[in-house]
Amino acid sequence: MSGGLRHSDSPASARRRQAIIDAANEVLRERDVGKVAIADIAEVAGVSVATVYNLIGTRERVLAAVLDGYVARLTDELAHYEPPQNAADAVIEVVRLATVQTLADPQPIRAVLCELGALSFGDHQQLGMASLFEPLLAGLGPAAPGTDLIVYGYRGVLLSWAHGLISDHAFAADAERMTRQLLGSASPAPTTKEWKT
């Protein structure tokens, strides 16, 4: 037991955990995130408030679990997908699929991103995207942009969309354009002596 959470791998606990996450998504589709309490999620999930705290944790952890679900769905989709042979095209395709996955059920992820904010992701800071990009970027060689740079760029576009600064269409277009630009500029940076002053 750690942090008040009772970690159990039993099928019953896994089902209840998933029911809580599904309930959080449902509630976030219907209500403003600022008005969503653990009690609301517990009621929709058909469990007690104590069960939510025991199986997942605080409200912030429940919201973070919604992000985990987003990444898990994308990972599942990619497991059944044959990526392009060219590594750069494969990276662009992962970004495209990530935007499609986001826009398939936009309200919960938008609400969570706005609530948690860019600086409060904690363990979810990269939204789990790094593991999706790492093997693809490795195939591009040493001049390729780092995984962190691609994830950072994608996260910036994602947060701009979540906060309503860009439309759904612009989100998809900007995410792809950002990725293409980073991949296109995958040449070594000039040394200090080469910079013009």
Buried (B, 14 or more C-beta within 10 A) or exposed (E): EEEEBEEEEEEEBEEBBBBBBBBBBBBBEEBEBEEBEBEBBBBBBEBEBEBBBBBBBBBEBBBBBBBBBBBEBBBEBBEEEEBEEEBBEBBBBBBBBBBEBBBEBBEBBBBBBBBBEBEEBEEBBBBBBBEBBBEBBEBBEEEBBEBEBBBBBBBBBBBBBBEEEBEEEBBBBBBBEBBBEBBEEBEEEEEEEEEEE
